[in-house]
Amino acid sequence: MPATATAAATLPMPPLALVARPDDSYLRLTPAGAAEWVTDPASATAFDTLREATRMAMRLPAGLRAFGLPRVGSSE
């Protein structure tokens, strides 16, 4: 494996995805694990992959209608 590939594989990636609802609210998990909805995406819980965000959205009750959403414009 080339040295550049090894170096790239060890660098931490910024969180890439959020859980969002159509009403422009975003999921924030409290330290106790409870879900709350916030309007500021910067304060929402970020997930490392879109797959993780989508899995979390699918675990919520169907009435909440949430989706995994790629995080854009991240300055991290």
KEKE-3310 file (N, C-alpha, C; in steps of 0.2 Angstrom, whole numbers, plus 5000, padded with zeros to 4 digits):
npx = (5004:5003:5012:5005:4991:4990:4993:4982:4971:4972:4969:4957:4940:4928:4912:4899:4885:4868:4852:4837:4821:4807:4802:4812:4820:4832:4839:4844:4854:4852:4863:4858:4852:4840:4829:4829:4822:4830:4832:4844:4856:4870:4870:4865:4865:4879:4883:4895:4894:4883:4875:4875:4867:4855:4851:4848:4837:4828:4825:4817:4800:4787:4779:4786:4794:4808:4824:4840:4853:4865:4879:4882:4894:4902:4914:4923)
npy = (4994:5011:5025:5037:5033:5026:5036:5044:5036:5036:5048:5058:5059:5072:5073:5068:5067:5071:5069:5073:5082:5085:5097:5106:5103:5096:5081:5080:5071:5069:5068:5058:5050:5053:5059:5075:5088:5101:5117:5122:5116:5115:5113:5100:5082:5075:5062:5050:5043:5043:5032:5028:5039:5037:5025:5028:5037:5028:5020:5028:5033:5030:5041:5052:5054:5055:5058:5053:5064:5072:5081:5097:5110:5110:5116:5110)
npz = (5000:4996:5004:5004:5004:5016:5025:5022:5026:5040:5045:5054:5049:5047:5054:5043:5041:5045:5054:5048:5047:5036:5040:5042:5054:5065:5071:5088:5099:5116:5131:5139:5129:5124:5111:5103:5094:5084:5077:5072:5062:5066:5079:5080:5081:5074:5062:5057:5045:5031:5030:5044:5049:5041:5046:5059:5057:5052:5063:5071:5076:5063:5061:5063:5052:5046:5039:5033:5030:5020:5026:5022:5018:5029:5040:5047)
capx = (5000:5007:5012:5000:4985:4991:4992:4975:4967:4973:4967:4950:4936:4923:4905:4897:4878:4863:4845:4833:4814:4805:4800:4819:4822:4837:4840:4850:4853:4854:4868:4854:4850:4834:4830:4825:4823:4832:4832:4850:4860:4876:4869:4862:4870:4882:4885:4901:4892:4876:4872:4873:4861:4849:4849:4845:4831:4823:4823:4812:4793:4786:4775:4791:4796:4815:4829:4847:4855:4872:4880:4886:4897:4905:4920:4927)
capy = (5000:5017:5029:5042:5029:5024:5042:5046:5031:5037:5055:5058:5063:5076:5070:5069:5067:5073:5066:5079:5081:5089:5104:5109:5102:5091:5077:5080:5066:5071:5064:5053:5046:5055:5063:5081:5091:5108:5120:5124:5110:5115:5110:5093:5077:5073:5055:5049:5042:5044:5026:5028:5044:5034:5019:5031:5039:5022:5018:5033:5031:5032:5047:5058:5055:5058:5056:5054:5070:5073:5087:5101:5117:5109:5120:5106)
capz = (5000:4995:5010:5004:5006:5023:5029:5022:5030:5047:5046:5056:5045:5050:5053:5036:5040:5050:5053:5047:5045:5031:5042:5043:5060:5065:5077:5093:5105:5123:5134:5141:5124:5122:5105:5103:5087:5084:5070:5070:5060:5069:5086:5079:5082:5067:5061:5053:5038:5029:5032:5051:5050:5039:5051:5065:5055:5051:5070:5074:5074:5056:5061:5063:5045:5046:5034:5033:5025:5019:5029:5017:5020:5035:5041:5052)
cpx = (5005:5007:5007:4993:4985:4989:4984:4970:4967:4970:4959:4946:4930:4916:4902:4889:4874:4857:4841:4825:4812:4803:4807:4821:4827:4837:4846:4849:4856:4859:4864:4851:4843:4834:4826:4827:4825:4832:4839:4854:4867:4875:4866:4867:4872:4884:4891:4899:4885:4872:4870:4867:4855:4846:4845:4838:4826:4821:4818:4805:4791:4782:4780:4794:4803:4819:4836:4849:4862:4873:4885:4889:4900:4912:4925:4932)
cpy = (5006:5021:5034:5039:5028:5031:5045:5042:5033:5044:5055:5062:5067:5072:5072:5069:5069:5069:5072:5077:5086:5097:5108:5109:5096:5088:5079:5075:5069:5066:5057:5048:5048:5059:5069:5084:5099:5111:5122:5117:5110:5112:5103:5088:5075:5066:5055:5047:5043:5038:5026:5033:5041:5029:5022:5034:5034:5019:5022:5031:5034:5039:5053:5059:5059:5055:5057:5059:5071:5080:5091:5108:5116:5112:5116:5102)
cpz = (5000:5002:5010:5006:5013:5027:5028:5026:5037:5049:5048:5051:5049:5049:5047:5036:5046:5049:5053:5045:5040:5033:5044:5050:5060:5071:5081:5098:5111:5126:5137:5136:5121:5115:5105:5096:5088:5077:5068:5068:5064:5076:5086:5080:5075:5068:5056:5046:5037:5031:5039:5052:5047:5043:5057:5063:5054:5058:5073:5072:5067:5056:5061:5056:5044:5041:5035:5028:5025:5022:5024:5020:5027:5035:5045:5048)
residu = (MET:PRO:ALA:THR:ALA:THR:ALA:ALA:ALA:THR:LEU:PRO:MET:PRO:PRO:LEU:ALA:LEU:VAL:ALA:ARG:PRO:ASP:ASP:SER:TYR:LEU:ARG:LEU:THR:PRO:ALA:GLY:ALA:ALA:GLU:TRP:VAL:THR:ASP:PRO:ALA:SER:ALA:THR:ALA:PHE:ASP:THR:LEU:ARG:GLU:ALA:THR:ARG:MET:ALA:MET:ARG:LEU:PRO:ALA:GLY:LEU:ARG:ALA:PHE:GLY:LEU:PRO:ARG:VAL:GLY:SER:SER:GLU)
# end
